[in-house]
Amino acid sequence: MNVDMMFITTCAACKHQRKKCEPNCQLAPYFPSTKDEDFQNVYRLFGVNNTIKHINSVADDQRAKLVETLILEAKIRTENPVHGCLAIERKLRAEIEALEKELEMVQNNISFCKKMSMLQMTKQHLEEELDRSSLALVSP
């Protein structure tokens, strides 16, 4: 029964290293046993020692965000081993450029429609004036 409890509380890092998870384990708060895949990705990219060095290099209140960033970087690197985050940045940049071009086209279309509307109103106004003036000439 005690062995089962140890297995449940062992963090993913200690489980990977096949050692008992000590109460002062630096990786336990960030890699519980349920985050085994996340730890494996971070381990493959950074290693245990570098991960701990990264964690120790930031303030306590920033550590969770740092680990979240390491997990994201490792996951992206696993999905795209050649370009990693750069591939995502390029893809997003291309999408932004395409959307900016689409926005410009829509704005041009709106501008064209406004001009057409103004011309239509001017035409209608001129036709009404012409009708009034022709009626005035025919009436006397």
C-alpha positions in Angstrom: 0.0 0.0 0.0 2.8 2.4 0.8 4.5 1.6 -2.6 1.3 2.6 -4.4 1.1 5.9 -2.5 4.8 6.7 -3.4 4.0 5.9 -7.1 1.0 8.3 -7.1 3.0 11.1 -5.5 6.1 10.7 -7.6 6.6 13.6 -10.0 7.2 12.9 -13.6 10.9 13.9 -13.3 11.6 11.5 -10.5 9.6 8.8 -12.2 11.7 9.2 -15.3 14.9 9.1 -13.3 13.5 6.1 -11.3 14.2 7.6 -8.0 12.1 8.5 -5.0 10.6 12.0 -5.1 11.8 13.9 -2.2 9.6 16.5 -0.5 12.0 19.3 -1.6 12.0 18.1 -5.3 12.3 21.3 -7.4 10.5 19.8 -10.4 7.5 18.2 -8.5 5.4 21.4 -8.4 5.7 21.8 -12.2 5.7 18.2 -13.4 3.3 16.1 -11.4 2.8 12.5 -12.4 0.0 13.5 -14.7 2.4 15.7 -16.8 4.7 12.8 -17.8 4.5 13.6 -21.6 5.3 17.3 -20.9 8.3 16.4 -18.8 9.5 13.9 -21.5 9.4 16.7 -24.1 11.2 19.2 -21.9 13.8 16.5 -20.9 14.6 15.7 -24.5 15.1 19.3 -25.4 16.7 20.8 -22.3 17.6 17.9 -19.9 17.0 17.8 -16.2 20.0 19.9 -15.1 19.3 22.7 -17.6 15.6 22.7 -16.6 16.6 23.1 -13.0 19.1 25.8 -13.9 16.4 27.7 -15.8 14.0 27.4 -12.9 16.5 28.7 -10.4 17.5 31.6 -12.6 14.1 33.4 -12.2 12.2 34.8 -9.3 9.8 32.5 -7.4 6.7 34.2 -8.8 7.9 33.7 -12.4 8.8 30.0 -12.2 5.4 28.6 -13.1 5.3 30.8 -16.2 8.9 29.8 -17.1 8.0 26.1 -16.9 4.9 26.7 -19.0 7.1 28.4 -21.6 9.6 25.5 -21.5 6.7 23.0 -21.9 5.3 25.0 -24.9 8.8 25.3 -26.5 9.5 21.6 -26.1 6.0 20.6 -27.4 6.5 22.8 -30.5 10.0 21.5 -31.1 8.6 18.0 -30.9 6.0 18.8 -33.5 8.4 20.7 -35.7 11.9 19.6 -35.0 13.6 21.6 -37.8 12.1 25.1 -37.3 10.3 24.9 -34.0 8.7 28.2 -32.9 10.0 29.9 -36.0 7.7 27.9 -38.2 4.7 29.1 -36.1 5.9 32.7 -36.3 6.2 32.5 -40.1 2.8 30.9 -40.4 1.2 33.6 -38.2 3.0 36.3 -40.1 1.7 35.0 -43.4 -1.8 34.9 -42.0 -1.5 38.5 -40.8 -0.3 39.6 -44.2 -3.1 37.8 -45.9 -5.7 39.3 -43.5 -4.2 42.8 -43.9 -4.6 42.5 -47.7 -8.1 41.3 -47.2 -8.9 44.2 -44.9 -7.4 46.6 -47.5 -9.7 45.1 -50.2 -12.7 45.4 -47.9 -11.9 49.0 -47.1 -11.5 49.8 -50.8 -14.8 48.1 -51.5 -16.5 50.1 -48.8 -15.0 53.3 -50.2 -16.2 52.4 -53.7 -19.7 51.7 -52.4 -19.8 55.0 -50.6 -18.7 56.8 -53.7 -21.3 55.0 -55.8 -24.0 55.8 -53.2 -23.0 59.5 -53.3 -23.0 59.5 -57.1 -26.4 57.8 -57.1 -27.8 60.4 -54.7 -26.3 63.3 -56.8 -27.7 61.8 -60.0 -31.1 61.4 -58.4 -31.0 65.0 -57.1 -29.9 66.3 -60.5 -32.8 64.4 -62.2 -35.3 65.9 -59.7 -33.9 69.4 -60.4 -34.1 68.8 -64.2 -37.7 67.5 -63.9 -38.6 70.7 -61.9 -36.9 73.0 -64.3 -38.4 71.3 -67.4 -41.8 71.5 -65.8 -41.2 75.2 -65.0 -40.3 75.8 -68.7 -43.3 73.9 -70.1 -45.9 75.5 -67.7 -46.0 79.2 -68.9 
